[in-house]
Amino acid sequence: MPHILHLETAMAICSVAIAKDGNIISMKETQIANSHSSLITSLVQDALNESDIDLKDLDAICVSMGPGSYTGLRIGVSTAKGYCYALGIPLIAVNSLLSMANHYAGEHPNEIAAGALLCPMIDARRMEVYTALFDEQIQFVKATSADIIDENSFKEILSEKMIIFFGDGAAKCRTFLSHNQNAKFNDAFFPSSKGMVSLAWNKFQNHEFEDVAYFEPYYLKDFIATTPRKLF
């Protein structure tokens, strides 16, 4: 009866879930901005307490690998690797956009029309987003990429298929694409570790583990530091 701890820190939300045999038994999350470093370990402990298990009872750690927030990814992956080293258990990584699509499909099955595509989006500053396209079976139709959104975005696909846009980057599409009847938006969607669970369970069963020593987050593009504005 394997227990897997899931850590989602790729975006604004900090979300933790514990699953047993691929079924969630505890989940803790917060929408407090920039709280990953200060809250992640306490969320893990709260989830363990609610599950009535200890760290030593875990059989694997799953982490959202990116793309996403540079800082959030570093915190999540560092935490996951620390647990794996300390407990001597394997590391599982899942694509953040794939997890979002998996979560959306599970939460909104009746909203997905036949042939519609799912388009999770993560804000990547200015008019850029991290995104991908998935079909109804949550298979990649368009690979993960960093795209600048304008009036020509998804033009050819939208002429033939419905696309459902969701995630904190989707608002950037609304200005350019809301006039298209095939463009649908869900502003109420929030990412969660819930979307990682079935993906992680499949990987665990197939022994698809990462090399803990060498694994790094999938940043997709280089980190760019900004200079704080002067207040006076």
N, C-alpha and C positions, 0 to 999 in steps of 0.2 A: 504494500500500500504506500507507494511513493508520495512524499510531500515535496512540492516545488514552491519556492518563494519567487514572486514576480515583482520586478522593480521598473516602474515607468517614470522617467525623469526627463524625457526628451523635449518636453514642452512646459508650459506654465504650471500644469498640474503636477503634483507629486503623489503618486498612487502606488499602493502596495497591496498585493493579493497573495494568499496562500491557498493552494489547491491540493487536493488529495485525489489521486487517480484521475486527474483531469477535471475535477469538479471543485469550484470555489467553496472554501469553508470559512474564509475570513477576508475582508477587504477594508483597507483604510486609505483615505486620500484627503487632500486639502487643495483648495484653490488659492491659498495665500501666495502671492507673488514672491519670487526669490527666496523660497523657504526650504529648498531641497536640502542644503547642507545642514540646516539646523533641525529639520524635522524627520528626515528619512529614517534614521535609526530608531527614533521613538515610535514612528508609525509601524516599523517592523516589529518592535517589541509589543505594541498594542495588538497587532495581528496575531502574533504568536500566543499571547495571553488569551485572546478570544478563541483561538483554535485549540487551546489547552495542550500545546506542544512546546518543546524547547528547540533552540537552534540546532542542537545535536540530532534532532529528529528529521532535519531536512535532508533531502536526497539530491537536490540540485538547486541552482539559482538561475533564474532567467532574467535577462536585462534587455531593455529596449536599446537597440544598437545605434539608432539614428536612421535618417538625418534628423536634425533638430537643434535645440539650443546647445551651443558649445559648452557652456558651463554646466547645464543640466546633464548632458551626456557624460562629461568627465566625472561628475559626482556619482551618477548611477553606476557607471562601469567600475569606478574605483571601489565603491561600496560592494558591488557584486563580487569583484575579484578578491576583496578582503575576506568576505565570507567563505568563498571557495577555498582560498589558501588555508584559512583557519580550520575549516571543517573537513578539508580533503574531499570535496564533492565537485562534480562537474559544473561547467558554465554553459548556459544556453543563451543564444542571442537571437532576437527577432527584429526584422525591419520595422521601424516605427510606423511607416505608412501602411504596411501590410497589416500591422496590428490594429490601426485605426479602421481600415476597411473591414477587417474581420469583426471588430466590435460593432461597427455601424450595421453590417448585415444581420448580426445577431439581434440587435435592438430594434431594427426597423424593417423586418422582412416584408411587411405589406406595402411599404413605400417604394419598393424596387420593382419597376415594371419590367416585363420580359424584354431582354436585350439591352437594358440600361447599364451604363457604366458607372462605377464609383470612383470619385476623385477626391481623396483626402488631400488636404493642403496644410502645410506648416509655414507660418510666417518666417521669412528669411530677410526681413528689412526692406525698406522702400517698396518697390513694386515687384519684388522677387518672392517666389515661394518654392518650397520643396514639395514635389508632387509626384504622382504616378497614377495610372489608370488600371482599374481592376474590373473583371467581368463578374457575372452573378455567382460564379464558383470561387470567387476571390483569387483568381489567377491574374498575373500581370498581363496587361494588354499594352501598356506603355511603361517602360522602365523608369525607375527613380531618377529624377533630374531636378536641377535648380532652374526654374523658368521665370522670365520677366513677363508679367501679365500686361497685355494690351488688347486692342479691339480685334486682333487677328488670332488670339489664343483659342485653340480648340475649334477653329472655324470649320474645318473640313469634317471633323467628327460630329460636331453638333448639327451639321446639315443632314445627317443620317441617323444619329442615335441620341437618346437622352443621356445626359450626364448629371449626376448628383454631386454637387460640390459641398464639402463640409470640412471643418477644422478651422483653426484661428487664422489661416491664410485665405480662406474662401471669400471673405468680404472684399478682397481686392478684385475679384472677378465680377462682383455684382454690378459695379458701375459700367463695365464694358459688355457684359453678357446677359443682364437681366431681361433685355428685350427679346431674347431668343426663347421661344416656347420650349425648346429642348433642354434648356439650362435650368436646373432646379437647385435650390439652396436650402441647407438646414443650419440655421444659426444657433440652434439649441444644442448642438452636439459638442460634447467634451470628451477628450481622450481619456482612457482609463487602462489600468493594468488588466482589466477584465478581458480586453481584446487579445491579450498575449496568451491566455491560458490554454486554449485548444492547440494553438501553434506550438507552444512549448511542450505540451504533452506528446504531440506527434514526434517532435525532435527527440524527446527523452526516450521514447519507445524505440526509435531508430538509431539511438546512440549518436546523434548528430551534435557533438559537443565542440566547444571552442578550446583553443590552447590558452589556458589561463595566463601563462607567462607573456604571451605575445599579442593577445587580443587587444585591439584598439577600437574606439567608437568609429562609426561611419559618418564622418563630418560632411562629406560631399564637396565642401569647399573650404578653403583656408580661413582660419580665424583672423578677423581684422579688429585690432584694438582701436578704440576711439578715445579722443582726448576730452576729458570733462570740460564743460563750459565754465568759464569764470563767472562767479556770482556777483563780483564787484569790479 
